[in-house]
Amino acid sequence: MAKVTRRKPAKRGANKRNNKRKSNQQGFPYIACFFALVLIAFIGYFVFAVDKPAPQDKPKKSMVKNEEVLPEKPQPQWDYVDILKTKEVTVEIPEQKKSTRPYQMQCGSFRQQGDAESLKAKIAFQGLESQVKKTGNWYRVILGPYDRKRLAEKQRHKLQRAKINGCQIWYWR
């Protein structure tokens, strides 16, 4: 019986690596050096060989002192400054229509009375007085009445700074 032996397969990756190493090792870069020398020679030619224009001497001006007499100060041609001092302007300001109905601010509407009372307490901490009114199945938290909308808006901004949002301003019901 013959003895069968297996040979280990040759490593293919090692040969490729050696080939790459050999191909990367080239000679001295003569072409790159040649172009660098040509570029240096070209720059040197322009720096040293090209004639530069000679600086021109500026003729010195003789200092002659002439005293010039200034003309008289011109008189103003306009008299609006004097007119504006005595002018009176009248402006017509239209009267603002005063609302006949008062305003209210509603900050919430809840199904549970406890939720409405909780919001009323938060509003009370801001120094404002609110009411809880029952309308049908809903408990509304309202502030007011206000004679002017501006006052209601002022208090709404105060509540917004306290992170109480969603307040709406309506006519009083």
Stockholm file with secondary structure:
# STOCKHOLM 1.0

chainA/1-173         MAKVTRRKPAKRGANKRNNKRKSNQQGFPYIACFFALVLIAFIGYFVFAVDKPAPQDKPKKSMVKNEEVLPEKPQPQWDYVDILKTKEVTVEIPEQKKSTRPYQMQCGSFRQQGDAESLKAKIAFQGLESQVKKTGNWYRVILGPYDRKRLAEKQRHKLQRAKINGCQIWYWR
#=GR chainA/1-173 SS CCCCCCCCCCCHHHHHHHHHHHHHCCCCCHHHHHHHHHHHHHHHHHHHTSCCCCCCCCCCCCCCCCCCCCCCCCCCSCCHHHHHHHCCCCCCCCCCCCCSSCEEEEEEEESSHHHHHHHHHHHHHTTCCCEEEEETTEEEEEEEEESSHHHHHHHHHHHHHTTCCCCEEEECC
#=GC SS_cons         CCCCCCCCCCCHHHHHHHHHHHHHCCCCCHHHHHHHHHHHHHHHHHHHTSCCCCCCCCCCCCCCCCCCCCCCCCCCSCCHHHHHHHCCCCCCCCCCCCCSSCEEEEEEEESSHHHHHHHHHHHHHTTCCCEEEEETTEEEEEEEEESSHHHHHHHHHHHHHTTCCCCEEEECC
//
